Amino acid sequence: MFDTKIAILVRDDLQMWQRLNVTAFLATGIAAAAPEAMGAPYVDAAGRRYANMCGQPILVFQGALSALQAAHRVALERELTVVPYVLAMFSTGHDEANRQVFMAEDPDNLNLVGLALRGSKKAVDKATKGLSLHP
């Protein structure tokens, strides 16, 4: 049905509020990077208009840091759309500070707490191989 797949990966050692927070931020990254993935706005029976959402499913996976780092490497090799979230971003209070702490990370060893991916089904499946769906 869809040529592409969207996956959000979160670290399995995060508190539940952190997992939800990371998932929400990463979903917005995919929406911004792939506006063509967005569906049409919703209209209720009274004619009230609501915002649109992604037009395809988003699978949420969990895994250890090493699994997220492995998925990150595969995603870069396969040229997927990648949205990263690193641990240091929890300690900032605004977007510019997030970019600053991200820039300070070792690019080959990001301390990932979350990662969103979008691309061909096959490539996303390769990147998420071995990860389990979030319960």
PyMOL commands that place a pseudoatom at each C-alpha (Angstrom):
pseudoatom trace, name=CA, resn=MET, resi=1, chain=A, elem=C, hetatm=0, pos=[0.000, 0.000, 0.000]
pseudoatom trace, name=CA, resn=PHE, resi=2, chain=A, elem=C, hetatm=0, pos=[2.848, 2.441, 0.848]
pseudoatom trace, name=CA, resn=ASP, resi=3, chain=A, elem=C, hetatm=0, pos=[6.200, 2.585, -0.926]
pseudoatom trace, name=CA, resn=THR, resi=4, chain=A, elem=C, hetatm=0, pos=[7.810, 4.120, 2.144]
pseudoatom trace, name=CA, resn=LYS, resi=5, chain=A, elem=C, hetatm=0, pos=[7.953, 3.264, 5.806]
pseudoatom trace, name=CA, resn=ILE, resi=6, chain=A, elem=C, hetatm=0, pos=[8.275, 5.453, 8.892]
pseudoatom trace, name=CA, resn=ALA, resi=7, chain=A, elem=C, hetatm=0, pos=[9.857, 4.128, 12.063]
pseudoatom trace, name=CA, resn=ILE, resi=8, chain=A, elem=C, hetatm=0, pos=[10.586, 5.795, 15.363]
pseudoatom trace, name=CA, resn=LEU, resi=9, chain=A, elem=C, hetatm=0, pos=[13.156, 4.122, 17.599]
pseudoatom trace, name=CA, resn=VAL, resi=10, chain=A, elem=C, hetatm=0, pos=[13.420, 4.934, 21.297]
pseudoatom trace, name=CA, resn=ARG, resi=11, chain=A, elem=C, hetatm=0, pos=[15.862, 3.737, 23.914]
pseudoatom trace, name=CA, resn=ASP, resi=12, chain=A, elem=C, hetatm=0, pos=[14.496, 1.045, 26.162]
pseudoatom trace, name=CA, resn=ASP, resi=13, chain=A, elem=C, hetatm=0, pos=[16.072, 2.517, 29.321]
pseudoatom trace, name=CA, resn=LEU, resi=14, chain=A, elem=C, hetatm=0, pos=[14.142, 5.811, 29.240]
pseudoatom trace, name=CA, resn=GLN, resi=15, chain=A, elem=C, hetatm=0, pos=[11.347, 6.754, 31.587]
pseudoatom trace, name=CA, resn=MET, resi=16, chain=A, elem=C, hetatm=0, pos=[7.906, 6.595, 29.969]
pseudoatom trace, name=CA, resn=TRP, resi=17, chain=A, elem=C, hetatm=0, pos=[7.524, 10.403, 29.831]
pseudoatom trace, name=CA, resn=GLN, resi=18, chain=A, elem=C, hetatm=0, pos=[10.880, 10.597, 28.033]
pseudoatom trace, name=CA, resn=ARG, resi=19, chain=A, elem=C, hetatm=0, pos=[9.858, 7.948, 25.498]
pseudoatom trace, name=CA, resn=LEU, resi=20, chain=A, elem=C, hetatm=0, pos=[6.656, 9.819, 24.726]
pseudoatom trace, name=CA, resn=ASN, resi=21, chain=A, elem=C, hetatm=0, pos=[8.442, 13.166, 24.535]
pseudoatom trace, name=CA, resn=VAL, resi=22, chain=A, elem=C, hetatm=0, pos=[11.105, 11.833, 22.179]
pseudoatom trace, name=CA, resn=THR, resi=23, chain=A, elem=C, hetatm=0, pos=[8.494, 10.103, 19.997]
pseudoatom trace, name=CA, resn=ALA, resi=24, chain=A, elem=C, hetatm=0, pos=[6.484, 13.315, 19.656]
pseudoatom trace, name=CA, resn=PHE, resi=25, chain=A, elem=C, hetatm=0, pos=[9.504, 15.422, 18.724]
pseudoatom trace, name=CA, resn=LEU, resi=26, chain=A, elem=C, hetatm=0, pos=[10.777, 12.843, 16.228]
pseudoatom trace, name=CA, resn=ALA, resi=27, chain=A, elem=C, hetatm=0, pos=[7.367, 12.582, 14.531]
pseudoatom trace, name=CA, resn=THR, resi=28, chain=A, elem=C, hetatm=0, pos=[7.442, 16.331, 13.908]
pseudoatom trace, name=CA, resn=GLY, resi=29, chain=A, elem=C, hetatm=0, pos=[10.861, 15.931, 12.322]
pseudoatom trace, name=CA, resn=ILE, resi=30, chain=A, elem=C, hetatm=0, pos=[9.511, 13.398, 9.837]
pseudoatom trace, name=CA, resn=ALA, resi=31, chain=A, elem=C, hetatm=0, pos=[6.536, 15.648, 9.048]
pseudoatom trace, name=CA, resn=ALA, resi=32, chain=A, elem=C, hetatm=0, pos=[8.871, 18.565, 8.371]
pseudoatom trace, name=CA, resn=ALA, resi=33, chain=A, elem=C, hetatm=0, pos=[11.304, 16.525, 6.287]
pseudoatom trace, name=CA, resn=ALA, resi=34, chain=A, elem=C, hetatm=0, pos=[8.629, 14.726, 4.275]
pseudoatom trace, name=CA, resn=PRO, resi=35, chain=A, elem=C, hetatm=0, pos=[5.570, 16.940, 3.808]
pseudoatom trace, name=CA, resn=GLU, resi=36, chain=A, elem=C, hetatm=0, pos=[4.400, 14.566, 1.092]
pseudoatom trace, name=CA, resn=ALA, resi=37, chain=A, elem=C, hetatm=0, pos=[3.780, 11.992, 3.853]
pseudoatom trace, name=CA, resn=MET, resi=38, chain=A, elem=C, hetatm=0, pos=[1.056, 14.183, 5.318]
pseudoatom trace, name=CA, resn=GLY, resi=39, chain=A, elem=C, hetatm=0, pos=[-2.584, 13.332, 4.713]
pseudoatom trace, name=CA, resn=ALA, resi=40, chain=A, elem=C, hetatm=0, pos=[-5.426, 15.749, 4.082]
pseudoatom trace, name=CA, resn=PRO, resi=41, chain=A, elem=C, hetatm=0, pos=[-7.007, 17.822, 6.862]
pseudoatom trace, name=CA, resn=TYR, resi=42, chain=A, elem=C, hetatm=0, pos=[-9.877, 16.261, 8.797]
pseudoatom trace, name=CA, resn=VAL, resi=43, chain=A, elem=C, hetatm=0, pos=[-13.424, 17.644, 8.693]
pseudoatom trace, name=CA, resn=ASP, resi=44, chain=A, elem=C, hetatm=0, pos=[-16.107, 16.534, 11.146]
pseudoatom trace, name=CA, resn=ALA, resi=45, chain=A, elem=C, hetatm=0, pos=[-19.824, 16.090, 10.425]
pseudoatom trace, name=CA, resn=ALA, resi=46, chain=A, elem=C, hetatm=0, pos=[-20.472, 19.697, 11.542]
pseudoatom trace, name=CA, resn=GLY, resi=47, chain=A, elem=C, hetatm=0, pos=[-17.992, 20.988, 8.960]
pseudoatom trace, name=CA, resn=ARG, resi=48, chain=A, elem=C, hetatm=0, pos=[-15.294, 21.945, 11.479]
pseudoatom trace, name=CA, resn=ARG, resi=49, chain=A, elem=C, hetatm=0, pos=[-11.791, 21.631, 10.032]
pseudoatom trace, name=CA, resn=TYR, resi=50, chain=A, elem=C, hetatm=0, pos=[-8.949, 20.000, 11.939]
pseudoatom trace, name=CA, resn=ALA, resi=51, chain=A, elem=C, hetatm=0, pos=[-5.252, 19.745, 11.179]
pseudoatom trace, name=CA, resn=ASN, resi=52, chain=A, elem=C, hetatm=0, pos=[-3.878, 16.973, 9.039]
pseudoatom trace, name=CA, resn=MET, resi=53, chain=A, elem=C, hetatm=0, pos=[-1.758, 14.070, 10.289]
pseudoatom trace, name=CA, resn=CYS, resi=54, chain=A, elem=C, hetatm=0, pos=[0.691, 11.733, 8.677]
pseudoatom trace, name=CA, resn=GLY, resi=55, chain=A, elem=C, hetatm=0, pos=[-1.102, 9.701, 6.029]
pseudoatom trace, name=CA, resn=GLN, resi=56, chain=A, elem=C, hetatm=0, pos=[0.670, 6.430, 6.759]
pseudoatom trace, name=CA, resn=PRO, resi=57, chain=A, elem=C, hetatm=0, pos=[1.378, 4.355, 9.852]
pseudoatom trace, name=CA, resn=ILE, resi=58, chain=A, elem=C, hetatm=0, pos=[4.349, 5.138, 12.074]
pseudoatom trace, name=CA, resn=LEU, resi=59, chain=A, elem=C, hetatm=0, pos=[5.893, 2.106, 13.771]
pseudoatom trace, name=CA, resn=VAL, resi=60, chain=A, elem=C, hetatm=0, pos=[7.525, 2.681, 17.150]
pseudoatom trace, name=CA, resn=PHE, resi=61, chain=A, elem=C, hetatm=0, pos=[10.395, 0.407, 18.159]
pseudoatom trace, name=CA, resn=GLN, resi=62, chain=A, elem=C, hetatm=0, pos=[12.523, 0.171, 21.274]
pseudoatom trace, name=CA, resn=GLY, resi=63, chain=A, elem=C, hetatm=0, pos=[16.088, -0.925, 21.790]
pseudoatom trace, name=CA, resn=ALA, resi=64, chain=A, elem=C, hetatm=0, pos=[19.369, -0.380, 23.576]
pseudoatom trace, name=CA, resn=LEU, resi=65, chain=A, elem=C, hetatm=0, pos=[21.768, 2.431, 22.704]
pseudoatom trace, name=CA, resn=SER, resi=66, chain=A, elem=C, hetatm=0, pos=[23.890, 0.050, 20.627]
pseudoatom trace, name=CA, resn=ALA, resi=67, chain=A, elem=C, hetatm=0, pos=[20.834, -0.959, 18.577]
pseudoatom trace, name=CA, resn=LEU, resi=68, chain=A, elem=C, hetatm=0, pos=[19.925, 2.668, 17.890]
pseudoatom trace, name=CA, resn=GLN, resi=69, chain=A, elem=C, hetatm=0, pos=[23.511, 3.430, 16.891]
pseudoatom trace, name=CA, resn=ALA, resi=70, chain=A, elem=C, hetatm=0, pos=[23.517, 0.436, 14.533]
pseudoatom trace, name=CA, resn=ALA, resi=71, chain=A, elem=C, hetatm=0, pos=[20.225, 1.586, 13.003]
pseudoatom trace, name=CA, resn=HIS, resi=72, chain=A, elem=C, hetatm=0, pos=[21.703, 5.073, 12.603]
pseudoatom trace, name=CA, resn=ARG, resi=73, chain=A, elem=C, hetatm=0, pos=[24.692, 3.694, 10.681]
pseudoatom trace, name=CA, resn=VAL, resi=74, chain=A, elem=C, hetatm=0, pos=[22.465, 1.646, 8.360]
pseudoatom trace, name=CA, resn=ALA, resi=75, chain=A, elem=C, hetatm=0, pos=[20.122, 4.604, 7.839]
pseudoatom trace, name=CA, resn=LEU, resi=76, chain=A, elem=C, hetatm=0, pos=[23.003, 6.848, 6.793]
pseudoatom trace, name=CA, resn=GLU, resi=77, chain=A, elem=C, hetatm=0, pos=[24.417, 4.168, 4.469]
pseudoatom trace, name=CA, resn=ARG, resi=78, chain=A, elem=C, hetatm=0, pos=[21.017, 3.730, 2.825]
pseudoatom trace, name=CA, resn=GLU, resi=79, chain=A, elem=C, hetatm=0, pos=[20.388, 7.483, 2.642]
pseudoatom trace, name=CA, resn=LEU, resi=80, chain=A, elem=C, hetatm=0, pos=[17.165, 7.408, 4.639]
pseudoatom trace, name=CA, resn=THR, resi=81, chain=A, elem=C, hetatm=0, pos=[15.580, 10.509, 6.107]
pseudoatom trace, name=CA, resn=VAL, resi=82, chain=A, elem=C, hetatm=0, pos=[17.034, 10.544, 9.629]
pseudoatom trace, name=CA, resn=VAL, resi=83, chain=A, elem=C, hetatm=0, pos=[15.865, 12.575, 12.617]
pseudoatom trace, name=CA, resn=PRO, resi=84, chain=A, elem=C, hetatm=0, pos=[18.099, 12.122, 15.705]
pseudoatom trace, name=CA, resn=TYR, resi=85, chain=A, elem=C, hetatm=0, pos=[17.478, 12.920, 19.371]
pseudoatom trace, name=CA, resn=VAL, resi=86, chain=A, elem=C, hetatm=0, pos=[20.434, 12.688, 21.762]
pseudoatom trace, name=CA, resn=LEU, resi=87, chain=A, elem=C, hetatm=0, pos=[20.479, 12.427, 25.559]
pseudoatom trace, name=CA, resn=ALA, resi=88, chain=A, elem=C, hetatm=0, pos=[21.961, 15.905, 26.042]
pseudoatom trace, name=CA, resn=MET, resi=89, chain=A, elem=C, hetatm=0, pos=[18.829, 17.422, 24.485]
pseudoatom trace, name=CA, resn=PHE, resi=90, chain=A, elem=C, hetatm=0, pos=[16.900, 16.552, 27.666]
pseudoatom trace, name=CA, resn=SER, resi=91, chain=A, elem=C, hetatm=0, pos=[19.010, 19.128, 29.533]
pseudoatom trace, name=CA, resn=THR, resi=92, chain=A, elem=C, hetatm=0, pos=[18.267, 22.068, 27.233]
pseudoatom trace, name=CA, resn=GLY, resi=93, chain=A, elem=C, hetatm=0, pos=[15.373, 24.450, 27.265]
pseudoatom trace, name=CA, resn=HIS, resi=94, chain=A, elem=C, hetatm=0, pos=[15.023, 25.533, 23.640]
pseudoatom trace, name=CA, resn=ASP, resi=95, chain=A, elem=C, hetatm=0, pos=[15.644, 24.596, 20.029]
pseudoatom trace, name=CA, resn=GLU, resi=96, chain=A, elem=C, hetatm=0, pos=[18.913, 26.474, 19.500]
pseudoatom trace, name=CA, resn=ALA, resi=97, chain=A, elem=C, hetatm=0, pos=[20.399, 24.853, 22.602]
pseudoatom trace, name=CA, resn=ASN, resi=98, chain=A, elem=C, hetatm=0, pos=[19.345, 21.457, 21.221]
pseudoatom trace, name=CA, resn=ARG, resi=99, chain=A, elem=C, hetatm=0, pos=[21.292, 22.114, 18.032]
pseudoatom trace, name=CA, resn=GLN, resi=100, chain=A, elem=C, hetatm=0, pos=[24.325, 23.215, 20.046]
pseudoatom trace, name=CA, resn=VAL, resi=101, chain=A, elem=C, hetatm=0, pos=[24.439, 20.059, 22.195]
pseudoatom trace, name=CA, resn=PHE, resi=102, chain=A, elem=C, hetatm=0, pos=[23.831, 17.940, 19.116]
pseudoatom trace, name=CA, resn=MET, resi=103, chain=A, elem=C, hetatm=0, pos=[26.762, 19.574, 17.332]
pseudoatom trace, name=CA, resn=ALA, resi=104, chain=A, elem=C, hetatm=0, pos=[28.973, 18.748, 20.322]
pseudoatom trace, name=CA, resn=GLU, resi=105, chain=A, elem=C, hetatm=0, pos=[28.262, 15.004, 19.955]
pseudoatom trace, name=CA, resn=ASP, resi=106, chain=A, elem=C, hetatm=0, pos=[30.714, 12.582, 18.380]
pseudoatom trace, name=CA, resn=PRO, resi=107, chain=A, elem=C, hetatm=0, pos=[29.016, 12.050, 14.982]
pseudoatom trace, name=CA, resn=ASP, resi=108, chain=A, elem=C, hetatm=0, pos=[30.171, 8.432, 14.814]
pseudoatom trace, name=CA, resn=ASN, resi=109, chain=A, elem=C, hetatm=0, pos=[29.025, 7.610, 18.344]
pseudoatom trace, name=CA, resn=LEU, resi=110, chain=A, elem=C, hetatm=0, pos=[25.883, 9.665, 19.032]
pseudoatom trace, name=CA, resn=ASN, resi=111, chain=A, elem=C, hetatm=0, pos=[24.367, 9.148, 22.483]
pseudoatom trace, name=CA, resn=LEU, resi=112, chain=A, elem=C, hetatm=0, pos=[20.986, 8.520, 20.897]
pseudoatom trace, name=CA, resn=VAL, resi=113, chain=A, elem=C, hetatm=0, pos=[17.787, 8.271, 22.896]
pseudoatom trace, name=CA, resn=GLY, resi=114, chain=A, elem=C, hetatm=0, pos=[15.637, 8.341, 19.788]
pseudoatom trace, name=CA, resn=LEU, resi=115, chain=A, elem=C, hetatm=0, pos=[15.801, 8.159, 16.042]
pseudoatom trace, name=CA, resn=ALA, resi=116, chain=A, elem=C, hetatm=0, pos=[13.152, 8.580, 13.359]
pseudoatom trace, name=CA, resn=LEU, resi=117, chain=A, elem=C, hetatm=0, pos=[13.610, 7.050, 9.925]
pseudoatom trace, name=CA, resn=ARG, resi=118, chain=A, elem=C, hetatm=0, pos=[11.729, 7.306, 6.645]
pseudoatom trace, name=CA, resn=GLY, resi=119, chain=A, elem=C, hetatm=0, pos=[12.513, 5.726, 3.332]
pseudoatom trace, name=CA, resn=SER, resi=120, chain=A, elem=C, hetatm=0, pos=[11.851, 2.650, 1.276]
pseudoatom trace, name=CA, resn=LYS, resi=121, chain=A, elem=C, hetatm=0, pos=[10.265, -0.199, 3.211]
pseudoatom trace, name=CA, resn=LYS, resi=122, chain=A, elem=C, hetatm=0, pos=[13.214, -2.460, 2.520]
pseudoatom trace, name=CA, resn=ALA, resi=123, chain=A, elem=C, hetatm=0, pos=[15.788, 0.063, 3.743]
pseudoatom trace, name=CA, resn=VAL, resi=124, chain=A, elem=C, hetatm=0, pos=[13.837, 0.918, 6.911]
pseudoatom trace, name=CA, resn=ASP, resi=125, chain=A, elem=C, hetatm=0, pos=[13.356, -2.796, 7.608]
pseudoatom trace, name=CA, resn=LYS, resi=126, chain=A, elem=C, hetatm=0, pos=[17.117, -3.287, 7.267]
pseudoatom trace, name=CA, resn=ALA, resi=127, chain=A, elem=C, hetatm=0, pos=[17.806, -0.434, 9.706]
pseudoatom trace, name=CA, resn=THR, resi=128, chain=A, elem=C, hetatm=0, pos=[15.300, -1.700, 12.288]
pseudoatom trace, name=CA, resn=LYS, resi=129, chain=A, elem=C, hetatm=0, pos=[16.237, -5.376, 12.006]
pseudoatom trace, name=CA, resn=GLY, resi=130, chain=A, elem=C, hetatm=0, pos=[16.463, -6.945, 15.449]
pseudoatom trace, name=CA, resn=LEU, resi=131, chain=A, elem=C, hetatm=0, pos=[14.499, -4.201, 17.213]
pseudoatom trace, name=CA, resn=SER, resi=132, chain=A, elem=C, hetatm=0, pos=[11.194, -5.000, 18.878]
pseudoatom trace, name=CA, resn=LEU, resi=133, chain=A, elem=C, hetatm=0, pos=[8.026, -2.961, 18.561]
pseudoatom trace, name=CA, resn=HIS, resi=134, chain=A, elem=C, hetatm=0, pos=[7.354, -0.778, 21.571]
pseudoatom trace, name=CA, resn=PRO, resi=135, chain=A, elem=C, hetatm=0, pos=[4.700, -2.418, 23.781]
for i in range(1, 135): cmd.bond("trace and resi %d" % i, "trace and resi %d" % (i + 1))
show_as sticks, trace
zoom trace
